[in-house]
Amino acid sequence: MSMNRRDFLKTAAAGSGALLASTVTPARAAMPKELPPEAVGILYDATLCIGCKSCVVNCKIYNNVPGGALYLQGRTDAYDVKPSEPFWDSANDLSSKTLNVIKVSKTGTAVNKDSMENGYSFIKQHCLHCISPACASVCPVGALKKDPVKGFVTYDKDKCFGCRYCMVACPFNIPRFEYERAIPQIRKCQLCYHRYAEGKYSACCEFCPTGASIFGKVVDLRKEAQKRLTLKQGDDYDFPVRTVDSKEKSRRPVSKYINHVYGLNEAGGTQYLFLAGVPFEWLGFNKNITDTFLPDLTWAYIAKIPALIAGILIAGSATWAVTRKRNKDKEE
Amino acid sequence: MKQKDIKLFTPLTIVLLIIAAAGSVAMLYRVFFGLGASTNLNDTWPWGLWITFDVLGGVALAAGGFVIGGTVYLLNWKKYEPIVRPAILNAFFGYALAATSITLDIGKPWAIWHPLVMWQVNSIMFIVAIHVVLYTTTLATESSPLVFEKLGMTKAFHFVEKIMPAIALFGVMLSLLHQSSLGAVFLIAPVKVSPLWYSSLLPYLFLVSAVMLALSMVSFETIVSSRVFKHNPPMEVLLGLARGSLIVSGFYLALKLWILFTGPGIGLAFNGSLTSNMYLIEMIIGVILPFLLLTMKNVRTQLNGILCVNIFVIMGTVLNRFNVGIISMAEHNTRIGVDYFPSWMEFLVTMAMVAFAILGFKLCVKYLNVLKLEH
């Protein structure tokens, strides 16, 4: 009944060889940590936002077409709004039908814009397109992917099998799931990448009347954001509208800013940047979000696995050989 | 008791059958009408009872398979041979049910095979998926001699028995990685998981607590099956398992306290919130009380004492999985303003999973030579 050493090694090797070989050649190990070369994103300036929600409506309209993040073949009427018809009810949170939402934080009588004293401030919430996205790193099937050139994070419904790990992993609670459907998908902002081919860009920026949301290369957006922080409060400034390099400007006095560009370093940096006149924590950003690259936390464990497999197999075989010999010696 | 004296239909079995049948209907309902119709999961609480209890808990409860398998086949500790078959069979049912549960929990059950072909090595979930498949296969192989023996397939029986140490080694390796990777699942969420549970040592905590649970679970099963099937419990084995429990629970307690003191500090455990109270309950029932009881010689050498400790450890460790998966994120999620409590269908399906496991195990005991009862 008992097995000799050669048989043992043969079987152990056959069983684990394939596994070991495949684990030590991690195809695209570890997640990116640098801003992609042509990275595009959005700068949202809460002090310019008037809460008109044009971005929310147009996000729905322009994503509800083939290729859009809300599109579902044969069910174009399922999503709250049709391009041809007006709608009267606005979403109050992200959902599988709302990928972009304007929220308001207020205190007291809420009369002063961008103030913490009897004031209020708007915030626009959607996917931040992290430089090192936790959602893409945890996706077991690679349904969520970061574009290597422009850096937007996309979703492939045909790969996704619905484990919802992305929802647990995202520090900003962005991915949403279609619980109501029997064949569900994850829904999230994909930065309107389906519109780039026709020379268009994110609908929320294209239809923002005040320049609160502007689209552009992340390097330019960072420069613009940092420049605004150096402006003197009350001075006039030509705020670009729609895109960061737009010729169309909106001249208006500069408001008071909190001296921080949110998204420059948070979660390792994001391609969606924020400016505001009130603390970001008050606008709903979790204070536990640090500048750590989240995928590093799991990679620290995963990187050890090949060594662990080898170590366990060697130590296990040695233990087996030693204890078997000891038992035999005892019997004799 | 002889195998042929085991009655198929006892009142308990009938209750379990009813639960299993009702649960199966709920499972079908979930497949045809979706997660929203059957569960209380939502965008803030993407994972609920099925992931925490059935998957995290079920896999931990199945740890006995690799612990006893390794003890008998790799450490060649022949004293534990009488319990190796039930331990491995139990692990097989644990994994089969965890796999069924995760299949029901994912959005598209028919796409469960996707990770096997769409590799994404940065994902712990991918690693977990590969492990579940490989280890369930391994456990089936480890249990196959039971079937070969029954069918009189002597050649196949001897072949598997002969290569058993290698299969056991493969199983030990997969289990060490799988138990720890279930803890590693939560490493990505320091923003959400309370510091009472979050630690870079989460994978090791899951592994050590799984070993602790394994010893208690195997001991518990041995005692219960000796009572149900009326044979004398192997006292030597139970005493050995209790000594093992003492060592592992002492180590786990030290690890947990070290993490508490070097991490969030003891104050967080006593601030009276739901989170800290759940942490205290888990620690007292699952670790502190069993450890203290086991240090007393008259408790760990007595059948009732051992049984009592086993029940505490099982409840405490399953509560730990439940806490890590749900309660640890309660403060974060409640701040967003959304609560979660499992729906009746979630409870029913979970109960059905347990019922299936018990019924399956019983059928095996009756028809296969699991407990080496007289024929």
Interface residues (C-beta under 8 A of the other chain):
Chain A: M1 S2 M3 D7 F8 L9 K10 T11 A12 G15 S16 L19 S22 T23 P26 A27 R28 A29 A30 M31 L94 S95 S96 A134 A136 S137 V138 C139 P140 V141 G142 K159 C160 F161 G162 C163 R164 Y165 M167 V168 A169 P171 N173 R176 F177 E178 Y179 E180 R181 A182 I183 P184 Q185 N286 N288 I289 T290 T292 L294 P295 L297 T298 W299 A300 Y301 I302 I305 L308 I309 I312 L313 G316 S317 T319 W320 T323 R324 R326 N327
Chain B: V31 F32 F33 G34 L35 G36 A37 T39 L41 N42 D43 T44 P46 W47 G70 Y73 L74 L75 N76 W77 K78 I102 D105 I106 G107 K108 A111 I112 H114 P115 M118 W119 Q120 V121 N122 S123 I124 M125 F126 I127 V128 A129 I130 L134 H158 E161 K162 I163 M164 P165 A166 I167 L169 F170 V172 M173 L176 L177 S180 S181 A184 V185 F186 L187 I188 A189 P190 V191 K192 S200 P203 H332 I336
